């Protein structure tokens, strides 16, 4: 699976844009070390709307590739997850922990492991 390609950004300033749809003009079409404060931070008290993924992807794509993406190219970012994915990931994580014999971290204490 190679979509989206290029991959979307994961750094702090990318997630600010993705979550709050904030992209400061000084950071438009910039990536990595070129991005500067205020790191696309939202206004105080802003509520996460999770509607900035396309905005962020177009900016990041343009910075990385050197041109604006076509609709087909930026539409990739909208197919990344569906409503079933969080449940699927939670189930996979639960099964991995169960099969590995992991216990709840809230139940861990030095006394429970005999290390006190």
C-alpha positions in Angstrom: 0.0 0.0 0.0 1.6 3.3 -1.1 -1.1 5.8 -0.6 -1.0 8.7 -0.1 2.2 9.3 -1.9 4.1 11.3 -0.8 3.1 10.4 2.7 1.3 13.1 4.8 3.2 14.9 7.4 3.3 13.8 11.0 5.3 16.6 12.7 3.6 18.9 15.2 2.9 21.6 12.7 1.3 19.2 10.3 -1.1 17.8 13.0 -2.1 21.3 13.9 -3.2 21.9 10.4 -4.8 18.5 10.1 -6.8 18.8 13.3 -7.6 22.6 13.3 -7.3 23.5 9.6 -4.9 26.2 10.5 -2.0 27.0 8.1 -0.2 30.2 8.7 0.8 32.0 5.6 4.5 32.0 6.7 4.4 28.2 6.6 2.4 27.6 3.5 4.3 25.3 1.1 7.1 24.6 3.6 8.3 21.4 5.2 10.8 20.3 7.8 13.3 22.9 9.0 11.7 25.6 6.8 8.6 25.7 9.0 8.7 28.3 11.8 6.7 29.5 14.8 3.8 29.7 15.4 3.8 26.1 14.0 0.3 26.5 12.6 -1.0 26.5 16.1 -4.7 27.2 16.5 -6.1 30.1 18.5 -6.5 29.4 22.2 -9.7 27.5 22.9 -10.0 26.3 19.4 -11.9 23.0 19.0 -10.4 20.3 16.9 -12.5 19.8 13.7 -10.3 17.3 12.0 -11.0 19.0 8.6 -7.5 20.2 7.6 -6.0 17.0 6.1 -6.5 18.1 2.5 -5.2 21.7 3.3 -2.1 20.2 4.9 -1.5 17.6 2.2 -1.7 20.2 -0.6 0.8 22.4 1.2 3.1 19.6 1.9 2.8 18.1 -1.6 3.6 21.4 -3.2 6.7 21.9 -1.0 8.0 18.4 -1.6 7.1 17.9 -5.3 7.3 21.5 -6.5 3.9 21.8 -8.0 0.2 21.8 -6.9 -1.3 18.3 -6.8 -4.1 17.3 -9.1 -7.4 16.3 -7.6 -6.5 12.6 -8.1 -3.3 13.2 -6.1 -4.8 15.0 -3.2 -7.9 12.8 -3.1 -5.6 10.0 -1.8 -5.5 11.7 1.6 -9.3 11.4 2.0 -9.2 7.6 1.6 -6.7 6.9 4.4 -9.2 5.7 7.0 -12.8 4.9 7.4 -15.1 4.6 10.4 -14.1 1.0 10.9 -10.4 1.6 11.2 -10.3 2.8 14.9 -12.2 -0.3 15.9 -10.0 -2.5 13.8 -6.8 -1.0 15.3 -8.2 -1.3 18.9 -9.1 -5.0 18.3 -5.7 -5.8 16.8 -4.0 -4.0 19.7 -6.1 -5.9 22.2 -5.4 -9.3 20.6 -1.7 -8.6 20.4 -1.6 -7.7 24.1 -3.7 -10.7 25.0 -1.5 -13.2 23.0 1.7 -11.6 24.3 0.5 -12.0 27.9 0.5 -8.3 28.6 -1.5 -7.1 31.5 -3.1 -3.7 32.1 -0.5 -1.1 33.0 -2.8 0.3 35.6 -2.5 -3.1 37.4 1.3 -3.1 37.4 3.0 -2.4 40.7 6.4 -3.3 42.0 4.7 -5.6 44.5 2.8 -7.4 41.7 6.1 -8.3 40.1 8.0 -9.2 43.3 10.4 -6.2 42.8 9.7 -4.4 46.1 
